Amino acid sequence: MVKGYLLIKLIPGLEASALSQIRAIPGITDVNLVFGQWDAIATAEAKSLFELSKVIVGELRSIQGVQDTTTLVQGEL
């Protein structure tokens, strides 16, 4: 299982709609509104890095109101 932390910048005025759509994406396990450089942080889980990238590129980034994303992939030592 691959886990990613998605830092999301939203377009002002579209935050509520975008957050609702993000929460509905299969594989997104948690979404929190934050204040600062980023507007939201989401947690996603997938079977592989390829599947995680499909969630991010194919679903998350296509939502109207999502302006920018950065993904942090969980590692293990």
N, CA, C and O atoms as a printed pandas DataFrame, in Angstrom:
     atom_number atom_name residue_name chain_id  residue_number  x_coord  y_coord  z_coord
0              1         N          MET        A               1    0.854   -1.181    0.000
1              2        CA          MET        A               1    0.000    0.000    0.000
2              3         C          MET        A               1    0.895    1.237    0.000
3              4         O          MET        A               1    1.869    1.311    0.750
4              5         N          VAL        A               2    0.558    2.197   -0.841
5              6        CA          VAL        A               2    1.283    3.454   -0.946
6              7         C          VAL        A               2    0.389    4.552   -0.378
7              8         O          VAL        A               2   -0.798    4.630   -0.693
8              9         N          LYS        A               3    0.976    5.390    0.456
9             10        CA          LYS        A               3    0.233    6.488    1.070
10            11         C          LYS        A               3    0.859    7.800    0.643
11            12         O          LYS        A               3    2.081    7.941    0.641
12            13         N          GLY        A               4    0.017    8.763    0.281
13            14        CA          GLY        A               4    0.507   10.075   -0.128
14            15         C          GLY        A               4   -0.213   11.180    0.612
15            16         O          GLY        A               4   -1.398   11.078    0.929
16            17         N          TYR        A               5    0.533   12.242    0.879
17            18        CA          TYR        A               5   -0.030   13.438    1.492
18            19         C          TYR        A               5   -0.058   14.492    0.401
19            20         O          TYR        A               5    0.979   14.829   -0.169
20            21         N          LEU        A               6   -1.247   15.016    0.107
21            22        CA          LEU        A               6   -1.447   15.910   -1.014
22            23         C          LEU        A               6   -1.666   17.329   -0.505
23            24         O          LEU        A               6   -2.657   17.609    0.169
24            25         N          LEU        A               7   -0.751   18.206   -0.828
25            26        CA          LEU        A               7   -0.875   19.608   -0.467
26            27         C          LEU        A               7   -1.594   20.287   -1.623
27            28         O          LEU        A               7   -1.169   20.170   -2.772
28            29         N          ILE        A               8   -2.677   20.994   -1.330
29            30        CA          ILE        A               8   -3.560   21.495   -2.375
30            31         C          ILE        A               8   -3.771   22.995   -2.230
31            32         O          ILE        A               8   -4.089   23.486   -1.147
32            33         N          LYS        A               9   -3.589   23.719   -3.333
33            34        CA          LYS        A               9   -3.895   25.144   -3.394
34            35         C          LYS        A               9   -5.201   25.273   -4.171
35            36         O          LYS        A               9   -5.340   24.722   -5.263
36            37         N          LEU        A              10   -6.161   26.009   -3.598
37            38        CA          LEU        A              10   -7.482   26.150   -4.188
38            39         C          LEU        A              10   -7.700   27.560   -4.730
39            40         O          LEU        A              10   -7.055   28.514   -4.293
40            41         N          ILE        A              11   -8.609   27.675   -5.678
41            42        CA          ILE        A              11   -8.967   28.975   -6.246
42            43         C          ILE        A              11   -9.998   29.625   -5.323
43            44         O          ILE        A              11  -11.004   29.002   -4.986
44            45         N          PRO        A              12   -9.755   30.874   -4.911
45            46        CA          PRO        A              12  -10.704   31.560   -4.029
46            47         C          PRO        A              12  -12.118   31.574   -4.620
47            48         O          PRO        A              12  -12.311   31.837   -5.807
48            49         N          GLY        A              13  -13.092   31.286   -3.763
49            50        CA          GLY        A              13  -14.484   31.259   -4.171
50            51         C          GLY        A              13  -14.966   29.873   -4.579
51            52         O          GLY        A              13  -16.171   29.625   -4.630
52            53         N          LEU        A              14  -14.033   28.967   -4.870
53            54        CA          LEU        A              14  -14.401   27.612   -5.284
54            55         C          LEU        A              14  -13.999   26.567   -4.245
55            56         O          LEU        A              14  -14.079   25.367   -4.509
56            57         N          GLU        A              15  -13.573   27.013   -3.075
57            58        CA          GLU        A              15  -13.060   26.091   -2.059
58            59         C          GLU        A              15  -14.068   25.029   -1.635
59            60         O          GLU        A              15  -13.744   23.842   -1.630
60            61         N          ALA        A              16  -15.272   25.434   -1.285
61            62        CA          ALA        A              16  -16.263   24.488   -0.760
62            63         C          ALA        A              16  -16.606   23.416   -1.794
63            64         O          ALA        A              16  -16.666   22.231   -1.466
64            65         N          SER        A              17  -16.825   23.820   -3.012
65            66        CA          SER        A              17  -17.158   22.874   -4.074
66            67         C          SER        A              17  -15.998   21.923   -4.337
67            68         O          SER        A              17  -16.196   20.716   -4.475
68            69         N          ALA        A              18  -14.793   22.467   -4.405
69            70        CA          ALA        A              18  -13.614   21.638   -4.670
70            71         C          ALA        A              18  -13.384   20.639   -3.543
71            72         O          ALA        A              18  -13.114   19.468   -3.808
72            73         N          LEU        A              19  -13.486   21.077   -2.296
73            74        CA          LEU        A              19  -13.285   20.173   -1.164
74            75         C          LEU        A              19  -14.309   19.050   -1.154
75            76         O          LEU        A              19  -13.976   17.907   -0.839
76            77         N          SER        A              20  -15.543   19.364   -1.495
77            78        CA          SER        A              20  -16.586   18.341   -1.564
78            79         C          SER        A              20  -16.258   17.287   -2.622
79            80         O          SER        A              20  -16.436   16.091   -2.391
80            81         N          GLN        A              21  -15.781   17.738   -3.776
81            82        CA          GLN        A              21  -15.422   16.809   -4.848
82            83         C          GLN        A              21  -14.182   15.990   -4.495
83            84         O          GLN        A              21  -14.100   14.811   -4.838
84            85         N          ILE        A              22  -13.224   16.604   -3.816
85            86        CA          ILE        A              22  -12.010   15.894   -3.404
86            87         C          ILE        A              22  -12.376   14.772   -2.436
87            88         O          ILE        A              22  -11.871   13.655   -2.550
88            89         N          ARG        A              23  -13.256   15.077   -1.485
89            90        CA          ARG        A              23  -13.670   14.066   -0.494
90            91         C          ARG        A              23  -14.354   12.859   -1.148
91            92         O          ARG        A              23  -14.333   11.760   -0.593
92            93         N          ALA        A              24  -14.952   13.058   -2.310
93            94        CA          ALA        A              24  -15.683   11.985   -2.992
94            95         C          ALA        A              24  -14.791   11.093   -3.856
95            96         O          ALA        A              24  -15.264   10.086   -4.383
96            97         N          ILE        A              25  -13.515   11.441   -4.013
97            98        CA          ILE        A              25  -12.611   10.654   -4.852
98            99         C          ILE        A              25  -12.258    9.343   -4.146
99           100         O          ILE        A              25  -11.810    9.360   -3.000
100          101         N          PRO        A              26  -12.457    8.212   -4.819
101          102        CA          PRO        A              26  -12.037    6.933   -4.224
102          103         C          PRO        A              26  -10.519    6.932   -3.998
103          104         O          PRO        A              26   -9.748    7.302   -4.883
104          105         N          GLY        A              27  -10.112    6.516   -2.814
105          106        CA          GLY        A              27   -8.687    6.506   -2.471
106          107         C          GLY        A              27   -8.293    7.663   -1.578
107          108         O          GLY        A              27   -7.271    7.592   -0.895
108          109         N          ILE        A              28   -9.083    8.733   -1.567
109          110        CA          ILE        A              28   -8.829    9.846   -0.651
110          111         C          ILE        A              28   -9.431    9.462    0.691
111          112         O          ILE        A              28  -10.638    9.240    0.797
112          113         N          THR        A              29   -8.594    9.385    1.711
113          114        CA          THR        A              29   -9.058    8.915    3.018
114          115         C          THR        A              29   -9.325   10.029    4.009
115          116         O          THR        A              29  -10.028    9.823    4.998
116          117         N          ASP        A              30   -8.765   11.227    3.755
117          118        CA          ASP        A              30   -8.942   12.338    4.691
118          119         C          ASP        A              30   -8.650   13.637    3.965
119          120         O          ASP        A              30   -7.749   13.693    3.127
120          121         N          VAL        A              31   -9.407   14.687    4.280
121          122        CA          VAL        A              31   -9.176   16.017    3.708
122          123         C          VAL        A              31   -9.361   17.035    4.822
123          124         O          VAL        A              31  -10.364   17.017    5.535
124          125         N          ASN        A              32   -8.382   17.925    4.964
125          126        CA          ASN        A              32   -8.458   18.965    5.982
126          127         C          ASN        A              32   -8.145   20.320    5.381
127          128         O          ASN        A              32   -7.181   20.468    4.631
128          129         N          LEU        A              33   -8.962   21.307    5.711
129          130        CA          LEU        A              33   -8.716   22.687    5.330
130          131         C          LEU        A              33   -7.641   23.241    6.255
131          132         O          LEU        A              33   -7.714   23.063    7.470
132          133         N          VAL        A              34   -6.651   23.909    5.688
133          134        CA          VAL        A              34   -5.574   24.498    6.482
134          135         C          VAL        A              34   -5.344   25.936    6.029
135          136         O          VAL        A              34   -5.838   26.352    4.981
136          137         N          PHE        A              35   -4.600   26.681    6.815
137          138        CA          PHE        A              35   -4.294   28.067    6.480
138          139         C          PHE        A              35   -2.793   28.222    6.327
139          140         O          PHE        A              35   -2.023   27.634    7.088
140          141         N          GLY        A              36   -2.380   29.001    5.358
141          142        CA          GLY        A              36   -0.963   29.205    5.083
142          143         C          GLY        A              36   -0.720   29.117    3.594
143          144         O          GLY        A              36   -1.571   29.508    2.796
144          145         N          GLN        A              37    0.434   28.607    3.218
145          146        CA          GLN        A              37    0.802   28.497    1.803
146          147         C          GLN        A              37   -0.157   27.579    1.043
147          148         O          GLN        A              37   -0.446   27.819   -0.130
148          149         N          TRP        A              38   -0.647   26.539    1.700
149          150        CA          TRP        A              38   -1.578   25.589    1.093
150          151         C          TRP        A              38   -2.949   25.771    1.715
151          152         O          TRP        A              38   -3.060   26.244    2.846
152          153         N          ASP        A              39   -3.991   25.401    0.990
153          154        CA          ASP        A              39   -5.362   25.569    1.471
154          155         C          ASP        A              39   -5.957   24.286    2.045
155          156         O          ASP        A              39   -6.871   24.339    2.869
156          157         N          ALA        A              40   -5.444   23.137    1.615
157          158        CA          ALA        A              40   -5.962   21.862    2.103
158          159         C          ALA        A              40   -4.860   20.816    2.058
159          160         O          ALA        A              40   -3.926   20.898    1.260
160          161         N          ILE        A              41   -4.994   19.839    2.931
161          162        CA          ILE        A              41   -4.111   18.670    2.923
162          163         C          ILE        A              41   -5.011   17.437    2.881
163          164         O          ILE        A              41   -5.909   17.281    3.708
164          165         N          ALA        A              42   -4.758   16.571    1.911
165          166        CA          ALA        A              42   -5.521   15.334    1.781
166          167         C          ALA        A              42   -4.574   14.150    1.942
167          168         O          ALA        A              42   -3.380   14.249    1.658
168          169         N          THR        A              43   -5.114   13.051    2.394
169          170        CA          THR        A              43   -4.370   11.797    2.480
170          171         C          THR        A              43   -4.993   10.831    1.479
171          172         O          THR        A              43   -6.213   10.691    1.407
172          173         N          ALA        A              44   -4.135   10.172    0.713
173          174        CA          ALA        A              44   -4.613    9.202   -0.271
174          175         C          ALA        A              44   -3.875    7.887   -0.088
175          176         O          ALA        A              44   -2.707    7.869    0.300
176          177         N          GLU        A              45   -4.560    6.794   -0.368
177          178        CA          GLU        A              45   -3.954    5.469   -0.320
178          179         C          GLU        A              45   -4.276    4.734   -1.615
179          180         O          GLU        A              45   -5.382    4.835   -2.146
180          181         N          ALA        A              46   -3.289    3.992   -2.111
181          182        CA          ALA        A              46   -3.461    3.224   -3.337
182          183         C          ALA        A              46   -2.593    1.975   -3.257
183          184         O          ALA        A              46   -1.693    1.884   -2.423
184          185         N          LYS        A              47   -2.872    1.014   -4.134
185          186        CA          LYS        A              47   -2.123   -0.237   -4.148
186          187         C          LYS        A              47   -0.697   -0.057   -4.655
187          188         O          LYS        A              47    0.194   -0.821   -4.286
188          189         N          SER        A              48   -0.474    0.961   -5.509
189          190        CA          SER        A              48    0.850    1.175   -6.081
190          191         C          SER        A              48    1.056    2.658   -6.341
191          192         O          SER        A              48    0.111    3.446   -6.286
192          193         N          LEU        A              49    2.288    3.029   -6.622
193          194        CA          LEU        A              49    2.593    4.422   -6.966
194          195         C          LEU        A              49    1.866    4.806   -8.249
195          196         O          LEU        A              49    1.401    5.938   -8.385
196          197         N          PHE        A              50    1.766    3.874   -9.186
197          198        CA          PHE        A              50    1.038    4.136  -10.428
198          199         C          PHE        A              50   -0.425    4.449  -10.143
199          200         O          PHE        A              50   -0.976    5.394  -10.709
200          201         N          GLU        A              51   -1.059    3.670   -9.276
201          202        CA          GLU        A              51   -2.461    3.906   -8.927
202          203         C          GLU        A              51   -2.626    5.239   -8.198
203          204         O          GLU        A              51   -3.605    5.953   -8.420
204          205         N          LEU        A              52   -1.680    5.572   -7.338
205          206        CA          LEU        A              52   -1.721    6.857   -6.640
206          207         C          LEU        A              52   -1.628    8.004   -7.638
207          208         O          LEU        A              52   -2.353    8.991   -7.517
208          209         N          SER        A              53   -0.750    7.883   -8.613
209          210        CA          SER        A              53   -0.599    8.945   -9.616
210          211         C          SER        A              53   -1.871    9.093  -10.445
211          212         O          SER        A              53   -2.198   10.202  -10.867
212          213         N          LYS        A              54   -2.594    8.004  -10.687
213          214        CA          LYS        A              54   -3.859    8.089  -11.422
214          215         C          LYS        A              54   -4.898    8.882  -10.622
215          216         O          LYS        A              54   -5.675    9.648  -11.192
216          217         N          VAL        A              55   -4.907    8.695   -9.318
217          218        CA          VAL        A              55   -5.826    9.452   -8.465
218          219         C          VAL        A              55   -5.492   10.940   -8.532
219          220         O          VAL        A              55   -6.388   11.776   -8.652
220          221         N          ILE        A              56   -4.221   11.266   -8.456
221          222        CA          ILE        A              56   -3.801   12.659   -8.421
222          223         C          ILE        A              56   -3.991   13.334   -9.774
223          224         O          ILE        A              56   -4.648   14.370   -9.870
224          225         N          VAL        A              57   -3.420   12.748  -10.808
225          226        CA          VAL        A              57   -3.449   13.376  -12.130
226          227         C          VAL        A              57   -4.827   13.230  -12.785
227          228         O          VAL        A              57   -5.344   14.186  -13.361
228          229         N          GLY        A              58   -5.413   12.049  -12.698
229          230        CA          GLY        A              58   -6.667   11.795  -13.392
230          231         C          GLY        A              58   -7.898   12.336  -12.702
231          232         O          GLY        A              58   -8.903   12.612  -13.357
232          233         N          GLU        A              59   -7.839   12.494  -11.387
233          234        CA          GLU        A              59   -9.039   12.913  -10.655
234          235         C          GLU        A              59   -8.854   14.242   -9.927
235          236         O          GLU        A              59   -9.585   15.199  -10.185
236          237         N          LEU        A              60   -7.891   14.304   -9.028
237          238        CA          LEU        A              60   -7.727   15.494   -8.193
238          239         C          LEU        A              60   -7.443   16.744   -9.020
239          240         O          LEU        A              60   -8.097   17.771   -8.836
240          241         N          ARG        A              61   -6.493   16.667   -9.911
241          242        CA          ARG        A              61   -6.103   17.854  -10.682
242          243         C          ARG        A              61   -7.145   18.287  -11.701
243          244         O          ARG        A              61   -7.062   19.395  -12.230
244          245         N          SER        A              62   -8.118   17.440  -11.984
245          246        CA          SER        A              62   -9.154   17.805  -12.957
246          247         C          SER        A              62  -10.333   18.537  -12.312
247          248         O          SER        A              62  -11.243   18.982  -13.011
248          249         N          ILE        A              63  -10.320   18.662  -11.003
249          250        CA          ILE        A              63  -11.416   19.327  -10.290
250          251         C          ILE        A              63  -11.306   20.834  -10.465
251          252         O          ILE        A              63  -10.253   21.429  -10.241
252          253         N          GLN        A              64  -12.432   21.441  -10.874
253          254        CA          GLN        A              64  -12.464   22.895  -10.991
254          255         C          GLN        A              64  -12.312   23.485   -9.595
255          256         O          GLN        A              64  -13.061   23.141   -8.681
256          257         N          GLY        A              65  -11.356   24.360   -9.440
257          258        CA          GLY        A              65  -11.072   24.956   -8.142
258          259         C          GLY        A              65   -9.737   24.521   -7.576
259          260         O          GLY        A              65   -9.217   25.159   -6.660
260          261         N          VAL        A              66   -9.170   23.441   -8.107
261          262        CA          VAL        A              66   -7.833   23.016   -7.699
262          263         C          VAL        A              66   -6.826   23.736   -8.585
263          264         O          VAL        A              66   -6.795   23.538   -9.800
264          265         N          GLN        A              67   -6.009   24.570   -7.967
265          266        CA          GLN        A              67   -5.050   25.379   -8.707
266          267         C          GLN        A              67   -3.685   24.722   -8.803
267          268         O          GLN        A              67   -3.039   24.790   -9.849
268          269         N          ASP        A              68   -3.233   24.078   -7.715
269          270        CA          ASP        A              68   -1.885   23.510   -7.678
270          271         C          ASP        A              68   -1.852   22.402   -6.636
271          272         O          ASP        A              68   -2.612   22.423   -5.668
272          273         N          THR        A              69   -0.965   21.436   -6.841
273          274        CA          THR        A              69   -0.786   20.363   -5.866
274          275         C          THR        A              69    0.694   20.011   -5.731
275          276         O          THR        A              69    1.482   20.190   -6.660
276          277         N          THR        A              70    1.040   19.518   -4.580
277          278        CA          THR        A              70    2.330   18.898   -4.327
278          279         C          THR        A              70    2.045   17.610   -3.574
279          280         O          THR        A              70    1.254   17.594   -2.630
280          281         N          THR        A              71    2.689   16.536   -3.992
281          282        CA          THR        A              71    2.458   15.237   -3.355
282          283         C          THR        A              71    3.687   14.788   -2.588
283          284         O          THR        A              71    4.799   14.799   -3.116
284          285         N          LEU        A              72    3.482   14.396   -1.353
285          286        CA          LEU        A              72    4.539   13.833   -0.522
286          287         C          LEU        A              72    4.208   12.360   -0.333
287          288         O          LEU        A              72    3.188   12.026    0.268
288          289         N          VAL        A              73    5.057   11.483   -0.839
289          290        CA          VAL        A              73    4.814   10.044   -0.741
290          291         C          VAL        A              73    5.458    9.541    0.534
291          292         O          VAL        A              73    6.624    9.829    0.804
292          293         N          GLN        A              74    4.704    8.794    1.317
293          294        CA          GLN        A              74    5.199    8.265    2.586
294          295         C          GLN        A              74    6.323    7.271    2.322
295          296         O          GLN        A              74    6.241    6.434    1.423
296          297         N          GLY        A              75    7.362    7.384    3.119
297          298        CA          GLY        A              75    8.494    6.458    3.018
298          299         C          GLY        A              75    8.640    5.662    4.300
299          300         O          GLY        A              75    8.014    5.962    5.317
300          301         N          GLU        A              76    9.469    4.656    4.230
301          302        CA          GLU        A              76    9.756    3.834    5.400
302          303         C          GLU        A              76   11.257    3.643    5.515
303          304         O          GLU        A              76   11.957    3.537    4.508
304          305         N          LEU        A              77   11.746    3.599    6.741
305          306        CA          LEU        A              77   13.171    3.358    7.002
306          307         C          LEU        A              77   13.362    1.995    7.605
307          308         O          LEU        A              77   14.491    1.602    7.898
